[in-house]
Amino acid sequence: MRTLERIRAGQAEYWSPRMETMPREELADWQWRRLRHAVEHARRNSPFWRDRLPDGMRSLREYTERVPLLHKADLMAAQRQAPPYGTWPSADPALGVRYHQTSGTSGNPPLRTFDTARDWAWSVDLFCTALHGMGVRPGHRGMVAFGYSLFMGFWAMHYALERMGCLVVPSGGLDSKTRIRFLLEHRIEVLGCTPSYAMRLLETAREMGVDLAEEGNVQIILAGAEPRPESTTRAIAAGFGAQVFNAAGTTELGAVNMFQCRSGSCHIIERGVVDEVLDPDTGRPVGYGERGVRVSTGLGRESMQLFRHWTEDLVVRRPWHECDCGRTWDWYDGGILGRTDDMRKIRGVSVTPVMVEDVMRGFGEVSEFQTVLRTVRGLDTIVLRVEPRAGAATDPAGLRERIGAEVKRQIGIRPDVELVAPGGLPRFEIKAARFHDERAK
């Protein structure tokens, strides 16, 4: 019986059995063959890559030694040379069937990408690999709760659910209350959204008097697209009464490249990428168990190819055999732990958004928060703007004191805590923007 038929019959443990269980030595040979063809394609068709990729490389080791690291600024510079896509593409944009772009920040233009039909089929298949590994099966009912906009987000998840034989309830344009009603009415079993929006749905359900853990039917939640602490994962799991899984991808790569299996390990999808982990200061490779920056090379996209992309994502790589799911793909302990470009120094203390969120999730009477870095009387200061949960019995002075003391205990610096009225802080559907550095540059 063919693999897809076995999957639909509920008999296949893996979406791509051969690739997911291939011996490591054989996998490395397969990756190098794919990479060699990808390099040849890029050198032949992309002016940008023709200038960056050496000819005559004979091994993966030689590739990592000779090819320079790629930063987002390099792609933005290439885009400016010949908008909208610049000199980066390795295929004629006329072959594109999809367009996506990054969100753009601080007045900077977005990074624009397109995918050919083959690219999109590759991206959807990688997402099927991830969803199947989380336990999604044909016949499940799914909802992807995001805006279906130009941001790539969860687009591939929608198409992957369809390909797997799931019913998909489209929810773009719906408000949170309507999405809650659809979750209940359609007995949705699989939900895809960011961790921040999952928390927003739980808050909305409470306002509606709905207990999603008791009244809902969600069993699997893919909460991806932003780093989050384990405390947030626990809060989402308890609120929905569901298993919460992690996944990560990038617009630059055009596909998901990491997913969490049912054993809890965040596997690198090594049929789609070659990942390195490098020291953030020296750029040298680090070993298993050491924290570093994830550097990704794509193996399947023909339009906008990616070689040795410095993602800014902080990870700790673990060997495949430390997971009991049977896959031979290495994995990241805890998924994406944060980003190097999010890290800030406050009076000698390193502070990241994930660190602050981990503390704030311990206060059940807090519905939303915002971290602002300011210079107050000549000193760098953390200002925490905190919105108490509507209806929660709260002693304002006591809450400020407890939050300040806990941040000091866990992070090492005491913040100024400001309470705002219920509804006074923004909510987020895609990536949360709770961390603002207002200090003079």
C-alpha positions as CSV (number, residue, x, y, z in Angstrom):
1,M,0.0,0.0,0.0
2,R,1.4,3.4,-0.9
3,T,2.3,5.8,1.9
4,L,-0.5,8.3,1.3
5,E,-3.1,5.5,1.3
6,R,-1.6,4.1,4.5
7,I,-1.8,7.6,6.1
8,R,-5.4,7.9,5.2
9,A,-6.0,4.4,6.6
10,G,-4.4,5.5,9.8
11,Q,-1.5,3.0,9.4
12,A,1.5,5.2,8.8
13,E,3.6,6.4,11.7
14,Y,5.5,9.0,9.6
15,W,4.4,11.2,6.8
16,S,7.7,10.5,4.9
17,P,8.9,7.2,6.4
18,R,12.1,6.8,4.4
19,M,13.3,10.3,4.9
20,E,12.3,10.6,8.6
21,T,14.1,7.3,9.5
22,M,17.1,7.4,7.1
23,P,20.4,6.5,8.8
24,R,22.5,9.6,9.5
25,E,25.3,8.8,7.1
26,E,22.9,8.1,4.3
27,L,21.0,11.3,5.2
28,A,24.2,13.4,4.9
29,D,24.9,12.0,1.5
30,W,21.4,12.7,0.3
31,Q,21.6,16.3,1.7
32,W,24.9,16.9,-0.1
33,R,23.5,15.7,-3.4
34,R,20.4,18.0,-3.0
35,L,22.6,20.9,-2.0
36,R,25.0,20.5,-4.9
37,H,22.1,20.7,-7.4
38,A,20.7,23.7,-5.5
39,V,24.0,25.5,-5.7
40,E,24.3,24.8,-9.4
41,H,20.8,26.1,-10.0
42,A,21.5,29.3,-8.1
43,R,24.8,30.0,-9.8
44,R,23.2,29.4,-13.2
45,N,20.1,31.6,-12.6
46,S,20.7,34.2,-9.8
47,P,23.0,37.2,-10.2
48,F,23.0,37.6,-6.4
49,W,24.1,34.0,-5.7
50,R,26.5,33.8,-8.7
51,D,28.7,36.4,-6.8
52,R,28.5,34.6,-3.4
53,L,28.6,30.9,-4.2
54,P,32.1,29.4,-5.1
55,D,32.4,26.9,-7.9
56,G,33.8,23.4,-7.5
57,M,32.7,22.6,-3.9
58,R,33.0,18.9,-3.2
59,S,31.6,18.4,0.3
60,L,29.3,19.8,2.9
61,R,32.3,20.7,5.0
62,E,33.8,22.7,2.1
63,Y,30.5,24.4,1.6
64,T,30.3,25.6,5.2
65,E,34.0,26.8,5.0
66,R,33.7,28.7,1.7
67,V,30.2,30.1,1.5
68,P,29.8,33.4,3.5
69,L,27.0,33.8,6.0
70,L,23.9,35.4,4.6
71,H,22.1,38.2,6.7
72,K,18.8,39.8,6.0
73,A,20.5,43.1,5.3
74,D,22.2,41.3,2.3
75,L,18.8,40.3,0.9
76,M,17.4,43.8,1.5
77,A,20.3,45.3,-0.4
78,A,19.8,42.9,-3.3
79,Q,16.1,43.8,-3.4
80,R,16.8,47.5,-3.6
81,Q,18.9,47.0,-6.7
82,A,15.9,45.9,-8.8
83,P,12.5,46.0,-7.0
84,P,10.4,44.2,-6.2
85,Y,12.5,41.0,-5.8
86,G,16.0,42.3,-6.7
87,T,18.8,40.1,-7.9
88,W,18.0,37.3,-5.4
89,P,15.6,35.1,-7.4
90,S,16.8,32.0,-9.2
91,A,13.6,31.7,-11.3
92,D,11.6,34.0,-13.5
93,P,9.0,35.8,-11.3
94,A,6.5,35.1,-14.1
95,L,6.5,31.5,-12.8
96,G,5.3,32.6,-9.4
97,V,2.0,31.4,-8.1
98,R,2.2,32.9,-4.6
99,Y,3.4,36.2,-3.2
100,H,4.4,36.8,0.5
101,Q,6.4,39.4,2.4
102,T,7.7,40.1,5.9
103,S,5.9,42.6,8.0
104,G,8.5,45.4,7.8
105,T,9.6,47.4,10.8
106,S,10.5,50.9,11.8
107,G,9.8,52.3,8.3
108,N,12.0,49.6,6.6
109,P,10.5,48.1,3.5
110,P,9.3,44.4,3.7
111,L,11.3,41.6,2.2
112,R,9.3,40.3,-0.8
113,T,9.2,36.7,-2.0
114,F,7.4,34.6,-4.5
115,D,6.9,30.8,-4.9
116,T,6.6,28.7,-8.0
117,A,4.1,25.8,-8.1
118,R,6.9,23.4,-7.2
119,D,8.0,25.6,-4.4
120,W,4.5,25.7,-2.9
121,A,4.1,21.9,-3.2
122,W,7.4,21.5,-1.3
123,S,6.4,23.9,1.4
124,V,3.0,22.3,1.9
125,D,4.5,18.8,2.0
126,L,7.0,19.9,4.8
127,F,4.0,21.2,6.8
128,C,2.3,17.9,6.3
129,T,5.4,16.2,7.8
130,A,5.1,18.5,10.8
131,L,1.3,18.1,11.3
132,H,1.5,14.3,10.9
133,G,4.2,14.2,13.5
134,M,2.0,16.1,16.0
135,G,-0.8,13.5,15.5
136,V,-3.0,15.2,12.9
137,R,-4.8,12.6,10.8
138,P,-7.4,12.5,8.0
139,G,-10.8,13.5,9.1
140,H,-9.7,15.9,11.8
141,R,-11.5,19.3,11.8
142,G,-9.1,22.2,11.8
143,M,-9.0,26.0,12.1
144,V,-6.1,28.3,11.3
145,A,-6.7,31.5,13.3
146,F,-4.8,34.2,11.6
147,G,-5.5,37.0,9.1
148,Y,-4.6,35.2,5.8
149,S,-2.7,38.4,4.8
150,L,0.6,39.0,2.9
151,F,2.6,37.7,5.9
152,M,3.3,34.0,5.2
153,G,2.2,32.9,8.7
154,F,0.1,29.8,8.6
155,W,-0.9,29.8,5.0
156,A,0.9,26.4,4.3
157,M,-0.8,24.9,7.4
158,H,-4.2,25.5,5.8
159,Y,-3.2,23.8,2.5
160,A,-1.4,21.0,4.4
161,L,-4.6,20.2,6.4
162,E,-6.5,20.1,3.1
163,R,-3.9,17.8,1.5
164,M,-4.1,15.4,4.6
165,G,-7.8,15.1,4.2
166,C,-8.9,17.3,7.0
167,L,-11.9,19.7,7.0
168,V,-10.6,23.3,7.3
169,V,-12.8,26.1,8.7
170,P,-11.3,29.4,7.3
171,S,-11.3,32.1,9.9
172,G,-9.5,35.0,8.3
173,G,-11.5,38.2,9.0
174,L,-13.4,36.8,11.9
175,D,-13.1,38.4,15.3
176,S,-12.1,36.5,18.4
177,K,-15.6,36.0,19.7
178,T,-16.8,34.5,16.3
179,R,-13.8,32.2,16.3
180,I,-14.7,30.9,19.7
181,R,-18.2,30.2,18.5
182,F,-16.9,28.4,15.5
183,L,-14.5,26.3,17.6
184,L,-17.5,25.2,19.6
185,E,-20.1,24.8,16.8
186,H,-17.8,22.8,14.5
187,R,-16.1,20.8,17.2
188,I,-12.7,21.9,16.0
189,E,-9.9,19.4,16.9
190,V,-6.8,21.1,15.4
191,L,-6.0,24.8,16.0
192,G,-3.1,26.8,14.5
193,C,-2.2,30.2,15.8
194,T,0.6,32.1,17.6
195,P,1.0,31.6,21.3
196,S,0.0,35.2,21.9
197,Y,-3.2,34.7,20.0
198,A,-4.0,31.4,21.8
199,M,-3.8,33.4,25.1
200,R,-6.1,36.0,23.5
201,L,-8.7,33.4,22.6
202,L,-8.6,32.1,26.2
203,E,-9.1,35.6,27.5
204,T,-12.0,36.2,25.1
205,A,-13.6,32.8,26.0
206,R,-13.5,33.8,29.7
207,E,-15.2,37.1,28.9
208,M,-17.9,35.1,27.1
209,G,-18.3,32.7,30.0
210,V,-16.9,29.8,28.0
211,D,-14.6,27.2,29.5
212,L,-12.8,25.9,26.4
213,A,-11.2,23.0,28.3
214,E,-14.7,21.8,29.3
215,E,-16.9,22.9,26.4
216,G,-14.4,22.8,23.5
217,N,-13.0,19.9,21.5
218,V,-9.6,21.1,20.6
219,Q,-7.0,18.3,21.0
220,I,-4.0,19.6,19.1
221,I,-2.7,23.2,19.0
222,L,0.2,24.3,16.8
223,A,1.3,27.4,18.6
224,G,4.2,28.7,16.5
225,A,5.7,31.8,14.8
226,E,7.2,33.3,17.9
227,P,9.4,32.2,20.8
228,R,7.6,31.5,24.1
229,P,8.5,30.2,27.6
230,E,7.3,26.9,28.9
231,S,4.9,28.7,31.3
232,T,3.0,30.0,28.3
233,T,2.7,26.5,26.8
234,R,1.4,25.2,30.1
235,A,-1.2,28.0,30.3
236,I,-2.4,27.3,26.7
237,A,-2.6,23.6,27.4
238,A,-4.6,24.0,30.6
239,G,-6.9,26.6,29.1
240,F,-7.9,24.5,26.1
241,G,-7.4,21.0,27.6
242,A,-5.2,20.2,24.6
243,Q,-1.7,19.2,23.7
244,V,0.4,22.2,22.5
245,F,3.1,21.7,19.9
246,N,5.8,24.0,18.5
247,A,6.9,24.7,15.0
248,A,9.1,27.3,13.2
249,G,9.8,28.6,9.8
250,T,10.8,31.8,8.0
251,T,9.5,33.8,5.1
252,E,13.0,33.9,3.7
253,L,13.1,30.1,3.6
254,G,9.5,29.8,2.4
255,A,8.7,26.8,4.6
256,V,8.4,25.3,8.1
257,N,11.8,23.8,9.1
258,M,11.2,22.6,12.7
259,F,8.3,20.8,14.4
260,Q,7.7,19.2,17.8
261,C,6.9,15.5,17.7
262,R,4.6,13.7,20.2
263,S,7.6,12.8,22.3
264,G,8.2,16.5,22.8
265,S,11.4,17.0,20.7
266,C,11.5,19.9,18.2
267,H,13.0,18.1,15.2
268,I,14.8,19.9,12.4
269,I,13.1,18.9,9.1
270,E,16.4,17.7,7.6
271,R,14.8,16.7,4.3
272,G,14.1,20.4,3.8
273,V,17.1,22.2,5.4
274,V,20.7,21.8,6.4
275,D,21.1,23.6,9.7
276,E,24.3,24.7,11.5
277,V,24.5,26.1,15.0
278,L,27.2,28.8,15.4
279,D,28.5,30.8,18.3
280,P,26.8,34.2,18.2
281,D,30.1,36.0,18.9
282,T,32.8,34.1,17.0
283,G,30.7,32.5,14.3
284,R,32.3,29.1,14.9
285,P,30.3,25.8,15.1
286,V,29.2,24.8,18.6
287,G,28.5,21.2,19.7
288,Y,25.5,19.4,20.9
289,G,24.1,20.9,24.1
290,E,25.6,24.4,23.5
291,R,23.6,27.5,22.8
292,G,24.1,29.2,19.4
293,V,22.5,30.8,16.4
294,R,20.7,28.7,13.9
295,V,22.1,29.0,10.3
296,S,19.8,27.5,7.7
297,T,20.3,26.3,4.1
298,G,17.2,25.4,2.1
299,L,17.1,22.3,0.0
300,G,13.8,22.5,-1.9
301,R,12.9,26.0,-3.1
302,E,13.8,26.9,-6.7
303,S,12.6,30.6,-6.8
304,M,14.2,32.4,-3.8
305,Q,17.0,30.2,-2.6
306,L,18.7,30.4,0.8
307,F,22.3,29.4,1.6
308,R,23.7,29.8,5.1
309,H,21.1,32.2,6.4
310,W,21.9,33.7,9.8
311,T,18.4,33.5,11.3
312,E,19.2,35.3,14.7
313,D,17.3,32.3,16.3
314,L,19.0,31.0,19.5
315,V,18.9,27.2,19.8
316,V,20.5,24.2,21.5
317,R,20.9,21.2,19.2
318,R,20.5,17.7,20.5
319,P,21.3,14.4,18.7
320,W,18.5,12.4,17.1
321,H,18.9,9.3,19.3
322,E,18.0,11.2,22.5
323,C,14.4,11.2,21.2
324,D,12.4,8.0,21.3
325,C,10.0,8.8,18.4
326,G,12.2,6.9,15.9
327,R,13.1,9.8,13.7
328,T,16.8,10.2,12.8
329,W,16.6,14.0,12.6
330,D,18.4,16.0,15.2
331,W,16.3,18.4,17.3
332,Y,16.3,21.6,19.2
333,D,15.9,21.5,23.0
334,G,12.9,23.8,23.7
335,G,12.6,24.9,20.1
336,I,13.6,28.6,19.4
337,L,14.8,30.0,22.7
338,G,14.9,33.6,21.7
339,R,16.6,35.9,19.2
340,T,19.9,37.6,19.4
341,D,18.5,40.8,18.0
342,D,15.9,40.8,20.8
343,M,18.5,40.7,23.6
344,R,19.1,44.0,25.5
345,K,21.6,44.9,28.2
346,I,20.1,46.8,31.2
347,R,22.7,47.8,33.8
348,G,24.8,44.8,32.8
349,V,21.9,42.3,32.9
350,S,20.9,40.6,29.6
351,V,17.1,40.8,29.2
352,T,14.9,39.2,26.4
353,P,11.1,39.2,25.8
354,V,10.9,35.5,26.6
355,M,12.4,36.0,30.0
356,V,9.9,38.7,31.0
357,E,7.0,36.7,29.6
358,D,8.0,33.7,31.7
359,V,7.7,35.8,34.8
360,M,4.4,37.4,33.9
361,R,2.7,34.1,33.1
362,G,3.0,33.3,36.8
363,F,0.5,36.0,37.7
364,G,-3.0,34.7,37.0
365,E,-4.6,38.1,37.6
366,V,-2.7,39.7,34.8
367,S,-4.3,39.5,31.3
368,E,-1.7,41.5,29.3
369,F,1.6,43.3,29.7
370,Q,4.2,45.4,27.9
371,T,7.9,45.8,28.5
372,V,9.3,49.3,27.8
373,L,13.0,50.1,28.2
374,R,13.6,53.7,29.1
375,T,16.3,56.0,30.4
376,V,15.1,57.5,33.7
377,R,17.3,60.0,35.5
378,G,20.2,58.8,33.5
379,L,19.7,55.1,34.3
380,D,18.5,52.4,31.9
381,T,15.2,51.2,33.4
382,I,12.6,48.4,32.7
383,V,9.1,49.8,32.8
384,L,6.4,47.0,33.0
385,R,3.0,48.2,31.9
386,V,0.5,45.6,33.4
387,E,-3.2,45.2,32.7
388,P,-5.0,43.3,35.4
389,R,-7.6,40.8,34.4
390,A,-11.2,42.3,34.3
391,G,-13.1,41.2,37.4
392,A,-10.0,40.0,39.2
393,A,-9.8,41.0,42.9
394,T,-6.5,42.9,42.9
395,D,-4.7,45.0,45.4
396,P,-2.9,47.5,43.1
397,A,0.0,48.3,45.4
398,G,0.4,44.6,46.4
399,L,0.4,43.5,42.7
400,R,3.0,46.0,41.8
401,E,5.2,45.0,44.6
402,R,4.9,41.2,43.9
403,I,5.6,41.6,40.2
404,G,8.6,43.9,40.9
405,A,10.0,41.4,43.4
406,E,9.6,38.4,41.2
407,V,11.2,40.1,38.2
408,K,14.1,41.0,40.4
409,R,14.4,37.4,41.7
410,Q,14.3,35.7,38.3
411,I,16.0,38.3,36.0
412,G,18.2,40.2,38.4
413,I,16.8,43.8,38.0
414,R,13.8,45.5,39.6
415,P,11.4,47.1,37.2
416,D,9.1,50.1,37.6
417,V,5.6,48.6,37.4
418,E,2.7,50.6,36.0
419,L,-0.9,49.3,36.1
420,V,-3.3,50.2,33.2
421,A,-7.0,49.9,33.0
422,P,-8.6,46.7,31.5
423,G,-8.4,46.9,27.7
424,G,-5.6,49.4,27.9
425,L,-3.0,47.3,26.1
426,P,-3.0,45.9,22.6
427,R,-3.7,42.3,21.7
428,F,-2.0,40.4,18.9
429,E,-3.1,37.9,16.2
430,I,0.3,37.2,14.7
431,K,3.6,38.0,16.4
432,A,3.3,39.9,19.7
433,A,5.0,43.3,20.0
434,R,5.3,43.6,23.8
435,F,8.9,44.6,23.9
436,H,9.8,48.3,23.2
437,D,13.2,49.9,23.5
438,E,12.6,53.7,23.9
439,R,16.2,54.5,25.0
440,A,18.1,57.1,22.9
441,K,20.2,55.3,20.4
